[in-house]
Amino acid sequence: MGILMARHNIPEDEAFNRLRRHSQNNNLKLREVALLVGERGTLPGQVERSRRCAR
């Protein structure tokens, strides 16, 4: 959660809500989403979306 909190300047409860929503929307365990955030520095899919918007 700390990575999301720092990157998006959001409080702890919002970071957890984002992890939880991503987990539920993508049928992934919360633990798996947290590991992906730790590896990538953001929620899966966020980098791809921001790259598409930049085009």
TASULSUL-V532955 format. One record per residue. RES is the residue in one letter. PHI is phi in whole degrees, -180 to 180 (* if undefined). Layout:
BEGIN
<<RES;PHI> <RES;PHI>>
END
This chain:
BEGIN
<<M;*> <G;-60> <I;-64> <L;-65> <M;-60> <A;-72> <R;-67> <H;-107> <N;52> <I;-123> <P;-74> <E;-58> <D;-65> <E;-69> <A;-62> <F;-64> <N;-61> <R;-66> <L;-61> <R;-62> <R;-61> <H;-63> <S;-60> <Q;-69> <N;-67> <N;-112> <N;53> <L;-118> <K;-69> <L;-56> <R;-60> <E;-65> <V;-64> <A;-62> <L;-64> <L;-64> <V;-63> <G;-63> <E;-76> <R;-100> <G;85> <T;-160> <L;-67> <P;-56> <G;96> <Q;-69> <V;-65> <E;-63> <R;-65> <S;-68> <R;-68> <R;-65> <C;-69> <A;-76> <R;-73>>
END
